[in-house]
Amino acid sequence: MAAGISQEQLEFVYPLRVHIEDTDCTGLVFHANYFNFMERARSEWIENLGMGIAWQKEHELLFVIHSAAIQFLKPARVHEYVEVVSVIKTLKPASIIFAQHLRLAGQPDKILCKAEIKVVCVDKNIQPAALPETFYEKIGRIKT
């Protein structure tokens, strides 16, 4: 399973397998772990763009969560292979809204949960900062 960016780097698919540590006593993914899966996907996506933690430290910028909304549709179960699909929904000067969903691997119509996550760019003093021009260059310069 390899993660990858598609559609001109505007969609990122992150594959993973559900492990026992991700579940509750029923073998279903514990609700908070869906956020963990989505965080991993966004982090890998940003890393693949070349703007991971090391880049952020060097440029004294951080990408932090502002807000999150999630809908649980069907449970993911232990040992299932799933994919987190991340898409940029809205891009503003200092924020990105990601539409993310978790689906069964290789089954685009089997969506298990959906979320909308707003990520903001802040400086070293945790004050809003404009997304760097490098970011726009890496995703093809679209703004919505």
C-alpha positions, 0 to 999 in steps of 0.5 A, spaced: 500 500 500 502 506 497 500 513 499 499 518 493 497 524 490 492 525 484 488 530 480 494 535 480 496 534 487 489 536 490 487 529 492 491 524 497 489 517 498 492 514 504 492 507 505 492 503 512 490 497 516 485 497 522 489 494 528 487 492 534 489 498 538 485 502 534 478 499 536 474 498 542 472 492 546 467 490 540 472 490 534 470 497 531 474 503 531 474 507 537 471 514 534 477 518 536 481 514 532 478 516 525 481 523 527 488 520 528 487 516 521 485 523 518 491 527 521 496 521 519 493 522 512 494 530 512 501 529 515 503 525 509 500 529 504 503 535 507 510 531 507 509 529 500 509 536 498 515 538 501 512 542 507 513 537 513 515 539 520 522 540 518 520 545 513 515 548 518 520 549 523 525 552 518 520 557 516 517 558 523 510 556 520 505 551 523 499 548 520 494 547 526 487 545 527 482 550 527 475 546 527 473 539 525 466 536 524 465 529 523 459 524 521 460 516 522 456 512 517 459 505 518 464 502 523 471 500 520 473 493 523 479 490 526 484 488 520 480 491 515 484 495 509 481 502 509 483 509 505 483 516 507 481 520 502 483 528 503 481 533 498 482 541 498 475 543 499 477 551 500 483 554 500 484 561 503 490 566 504 491 563 511 487 557 511 485 550 508 479 546 509 480 539 507 474 534 506 476 527 508 473 521 508 475 514 510 473 508 505 474 501 505 480 500 500 479 499 493 471 500 494 470 508 493 463 507 494 464 504 501 464 510 505 465 509 513 466 516 515 466 523 512 469 529 516 471 537 514 477 539 517 479 546 517 487 547 518 490 554 519 497 557 518 500 560 524 507 563 525 511 562 531 507 566 536 501 562 534 498 568 530 495 567 523 500 567 517 499 567 510 500 560 507 507 561 503 507 562 496 511 555 495 504 552 498 500 554 492 506 552 487 506 545 489 498 544 489 498 548 482 496 555 484 488 554 485 484 558 490 477 557 492 
